[in-house]
Amino acid sequence: MKRSGQADLPLHRGHVPPWLYERMGRMGRAIVEAIVADYGPSGVLTRLSDPRWFQSLGAAMGMDWHSSGITTSVMGALKRSINPVSGELGLYFCGGRGKASRQTPQELMKVSNQTGQDGNQLARFSRLAAKVDNTTIQDGYQLYLHHFVVTRGGSWTVVQQGMNSTSGMARRYHWHSHRVTSFVEEPHAAICGIQGQQILNLTDRLASPARKGILQISGEKPTQMMDEIQKMNLPARHHISEKDVDLRRLGAILALTHEQQHQDFESLLLLKGMGPKTLRALTLVSEIIHGTPSRFSDPARFAFALGGKDGHPHPVQTQVYDQTLAELRKTLEQARLGFTDKKKALDKLSKVSRELEKDFQPQTGGLKEYIRQERTNSPRYGGRTAGGRSQPPENSGPQQLKLF
């Protein structure tokens, strides 16, 4: 087992506004359909088990880029939008938050009736995953959310989250069936939580003697510490600073979508007749679909696709959101009919931006100015936050974008 990360997830209260939640469902479905088309249902599970990819997806869908609310909102939106087409995609989302989490076994039995899988075994895996993270991982977090995602072939991923009411933090746990050889010895794909906090982890490989001792009713008290291989530390603050994003990556995307000077630019059919903000969003969505794990080390970068409901880095630009969704859906529908030019162009967007990164040199302080300009211009593009529609600053006209 190789843990892929750890993140600090501040607890956020409140609800996702309906105008955003409906869009998140449609965006999530389009992204999942694109992944299934190229990588199969198992490709979706692999990505869901990666904590950095998961955080990046939530940011690209308009959620607060750093908060625990991403888990509840993203998984809820995916369940609502994917399950009506589960038979077509071969993916089934079960579980949820609170009472809904306790319905997971019954939902898995229904899935088994449709797919021929062993529903009792899937339900057992679900219960074991929850039991491990609530009991054998004693880290001060009480589970309140449990999602079990299974493919038609029986592979599965678990995404569940616990709350620590004392610290005001959440910890998210990721499981992937392909990595689980034992439910009592290092089964997780990743555990996301507070860096440096000591926990009692009876699933650690080094705790094997302790587990045996417990079974033999010995007096041993195992205190083995988890060995996190990588750490993803998300701050409690809302705003995005230069240290939160890879400026070369973000700057290259902006250069691609605004300057349009790349030598292969004309071959990207998606770019014709499309505004730079929609291209920016589609480039980041392309990376969500096709990017390798190393590309998600800075989840905050994906908040620049469409904005965030807390107004960071800028309000969600609903007009850009709708245009991006329309282009993505049109691309997928045409590809199903055999017209693949637009899909190839979409797939290529992230590749072109990676090429531009090699020579791009960001300027110090440019990100702060770029965010200011985006906030000023957001009302022109239907900018909204959880608090309402964004308003332009007094005595301000449209701002001219300056790349950093």
Helices and strands as residue ranges (DSSP letters): E 9-10, H 18-39, H 41-48, H 51-60, H 69-82, G 83-85, H 86-89, E 91-97, G 98-103, H 104-115, H 119-131, I 132-136, E 137-138, E 142-151, E 156-164, E 169-176, G 177-179, E 188-192, E 200-201, G 205-207, H 208-215, G 242-244, H 247-259, G 265-267, G 269-271, H 276-290, G 293-296, G 299-304, E 316-317, H 318-336, H 341-357, H 366-377, G 378-381, E 383-385, E 388-389
